[in-house]
Amino acid sequence: MFVIIVGAGRVGATIAKRMLAEGHQVSVIDEDPLSLEKLEIGLSESWEDAGGRFTLGTALEVEALLAGGIESADVLCCTTNGDNTNLVVAQIAQKRFNVAKVIVRVLDPGRAEWYGRQGLHTICPTQHAIEMIEEAVLAL
């Protein structure tokens, strides 16, 4: 499976390394050149030598998505710190490039719910935390 990860922070880098270790083709797009170092932590070789792909650029630009291989992607996962960036890139992947599975991290629970109803697979850590707190309060 060919997976594109947008954003190589802690979440994106962890997902990318896990997918590569499981034998998937992985391409990472990030606008910070130092993000490549995060991908290489714990590897015995460079990210590229391990089989990964890295594109320096902002995924809001179609050129960066094309360089990252979006036309061949089976899955795209947006993990940047910005909800707006994640949602726009996810919609581009879904609507323009017909990526089969698009996963997007959204911190705002209301937006995550709305975009989920539009067909994006949203993950909202904020909503998850709220639900856990509510369960804890009910258990008291």
C-alpha angles and dihedrals in degrees: 000000000000113000128186119200118197110204124027100211121123094296098041095044092049093050092045094051092046093050092047091049089052090057101259125136106251131194121183125199120196135152094219114082090205090064089081088068090059089055091053097051107117095010121119090215139028120291091250093046088052088057100262127130126219127194120190109215146076114287089217085077114077090217091063091048091050092047088051090054102252092156089068099036121127093184134020121192121190113204106158121132091251122084092199093053092046094049096046094047091046092053092048090051092047101041106028102031100027094227105187097224124025120183120188132186110221121179096194108080095205093052092044090055094047095047090045088059088053091060104267118127100234127193115198116187089184092059090046090054091048091052092049092050091048090051090049092050092049090051092057 
